[in-house]
Amino acid sequence: MLSDGAKRTLTECADTTERDDTPTPECDLLNRAKAHAADVAVEHFPDLPIDEIVWEVSHRRQRSAGATKYDPANGEITISLAWDAFEQHGWKQFSSTVRHELIHAWQYHEFGEADHERTFDRWTDALDTTQHCERFTSPKWWLICDDCGGRIPRYRRSKTVRNPEQYSCSKCGGAIRVEGGNGH
């Protein structure tokens, strides 16, 4: 079992010389994600060097089911997938996350940057994916506007969580308060 903050990469999964050959669930997920991404890339992103993408599983990620990072110094693209999101949603729904992150990988490869703007939007229908994933962990806190009732989840003890009186609602300018993730 990996420690709470540990990540397992696809390369580590392939390197079994110092371990037994029993695949871990994380390795199974990475292998399945990479195969799925390769199938999608063949049809939609044939110039994307899919074999050069670094894949990893995160046990810490709470807010997003996946993330794509880019190192402009060497052109390396890393896709990190949240284990908790996979466990919560299962492969059928989680495969949408793989396709979502693949769009970002393509954006980095083509443009050196990625976002959720026009170039992203043009692929969501074709790849049957969305801009945002369903929540898969409960937030520890909620920022709640006293005026409009807006609710914003918070997973970390941020400045706003610690000092809500110093901030206001971004929608209506109302005062905000903090409630614990269990609603109290």
N, C-alpha and C positions, 0 to 999 in steps of 0.2 A: 504494500500500500504506500502511496506517495504521501509525504507530509502535506499539511494544509496548503502551503504556498507553492508546492512543487509543481513542475510542469513536465510533461513527457513529450518529447518530440518524435516525429516519425522516424528520424535517424536512430534514436535510441531504441525504438521499437524493433527496427530492423537488425540492430546489433545485439545478438543474443549469445555472443561468444563467451561472455562471463556470467550469463544467467541460464536458467533452464529455457527450453524452447516453448514454454506455455505462454501463449499470447495473453496480454492483460486486456481488460475491457477498454482501457484508454487506447491501446494499440489497435484494437478492433475498430474503434471509432475513427481514429486517424486514417487507417487504411481504407475504410469505407468512404470517408470524406474525400480523400485524395482521388480515389477511383471515380467518385461521383463528379468531382470537379473536372477531372480529365475528360469524362464523357461530355460534360457541358461545354468545356473549352473547345473541343474538337468542332462542335457545331457553331458556337457563337464567338469564340475568341481564338481563332487558329494561330495567331501570332504570339499569344501569351505563353511564355516558357513555363508551363505548368510543373515540369519536373524540377525546376529550380526554386519553387516556393517552399519555404520552411513551414511545416505544420506542427502545432502543439496543442495540448489540452491544458486548460487552466482549471484549477480547483478553487481559485479565489474570485474569479469574475462573478459579479452579482448584478450589474446593471444592464449589461449587454450580452447576448448569447455568443457573440463573436467579435473579433477585432482584427483589422489588418494594419500592419505596421510596415513602413518603408524606410530603408536606410539609403539616402541619396548618395552617400559616399561610395557604396559598393553595389547599389541597385537591388539589394536583397529585400525580398517581400516575405513577411511572416504572417501567417493566419493563425490566430489563437481562438480556440473553441471552448466554450464554457461547458464543463462536464455536467454541472447542475441543470443547465438548460436542456441538454440532451436527455438526462434522466427524467426530467419533468415532462418533456413534450414527446419523446420518442423520435425515431428516425424520420418518419414521414414528415412531421412538422419541422424537425431540426434540419432536414436537408435544404429547406428554404434558407436557413442561416448560411449554409455552405455556399449556396448560389449568391446570396447577398454579398458575402465577403469576396467571392470571386469577381464580382463587379468592381469592388474596390481594388482588388489586385490588378485587374485590367486597367483601371484608371491610373494607378501608380505606374504601371508599365508604359502606358501611352503618354501620360501627361506629367508624371512626377508628383502628382497630388491627387487626392480623392475627396469627394464630398457627397452630399445627397441632393445635388442640384440637377440640372438638365441632363448631363451625360449619364448620371445614375438613373434618373427617372425613365429614360428611354429604354432601359433594359428590364425594368421590374415586371412588366407584363409578359415579355418574351421568356423570361426565366422563372415565371410564376413565384415571385418573391415580393417582399414588402420592404418599406423603408425602416420600419420598427418591429421589434420582436415583442411577443407577449411576455409579461412579467413572469419570471420563474422563481424568484425568491421574494420574500416579504421584506419591505423596507423596515429599518429599525425606527425611523422617525418619519413624520409627515409634517410639511410646512403647510399651514392652513391660513388662508386669508379670511380675516374677520368680516370683510365687506362683501366680497363676491363668492366666498366659499371655495375658491380654487384650492386644489390639493396637489402638492408636489412631493413625490417620494424622495427620501434621503437614506442612503445606505451607510454613510460615514458621518462621523461627528464633525461636520464642516463648521466654518465660521458662522454660517447662517443658523445652523442648529444650536450652536453655543450661545449666540447673541442675536436672537430674532428681532429684538427691539431696534437694532441698528439697520434693519432692512425693511423693504416694503414690497408688496405684491407687484410683479412685473406687468400684470394685466390691468389692474385698476388703481394701484398706488396705495391700497389699504394696508393696515397693520397686519402682520403675520404672527402666528403663534406656532409652537411646536407641540405635537402629540407623539407619544411613543408609538412604535410600529404596531403594537397590539391595539391601537385605537384609544389609549388612555393618556 
